[in-house]
Amino acid sequence: MSDTEENSSGIDTPKQLVTVLLAAFVFPITIVVLLAQLATGGISLDKNDPAMSGEAIAKRLKPVGSLVLTSTLPQAGEKLKEKASLTMTMLPGAASGDTDKVKVVYTASCAACHASGAAGAPKLGDKKAWAPRIKSGNDTLYNSAIKGKKAMPAKGGNVSLSDVDVMAVVDYMVSQAK
Ligand code: HEC
């Protein structure tokens, strides 16, 4: 029994030691990586993979729901819906032309009553309702809109509006009723 003094691990040279160490690390790691890929279905970073196309990614990142603004007023007609959907894109400053701005202000501060006729407000485009008011003159109308009149609060309740903005909306409302 000449080899009783040798250890029984079979490692005799430094080279063998390196081999054993490599095997001890590389094999388990490889197996873990393979198992991980099996579990995740493999992660593809290939740009040509259809799953990585911009469209597919956008689809995956898509929010679960989307917000739809509509008015709950019973009389809500197509016109009102159109105005309501307008609000979505109408963050202050988003408006380009002046007409657009007027519509933004109208939608944000006046449409609540004037699109539906709520609280007895003359409806936008309702010639009959507007005719006697138009007769009273622009200044009267401006004054009513800026200071308020009966059920209508001053500036439609949006005190941050400038007089000029309110007057522009009045002009717009009047122009829609002619
Ligand atoms: C809370 C509801 C409400 C809002 C918001 C509102 N109005 Fe009115 N508005 C009314 C009512 C109600 C009347 C009718 C008042 C009356 O003559 O009895 C009216 C009347 C008017 C008139 C006619 C005034 C007159 O002298 O005959 C104008 C012009 C007008 N509104 C402009 C506006 C403008 C511009 C805005 C937005 C800045 C606005 N309104 C927002 C309720 C509203």
Boltz pocket constraint, residues with backbone or C-beta under 6 A from the ligand:
constraints:
  - pocket:
      binder: B
      contacts: [[A, 105], [A, 106], [A, 109], [A, 110], [A, 111], [A, 112], [A, 113], [A, 114], [A, 118], [A, 119], [A, 120], [A, 121], [A, 122], [A, 133], [A, 140], [A, 141], [A, 142], [A, 144], [A, 145], [A, 149], [A, 150], [A, 151], [A, 152], [A, 153], [A, 155], [A, 156], [A, 157], [A, 166], [A, 169], [A, 170], [A, 173]]
      max_distance: 6.0
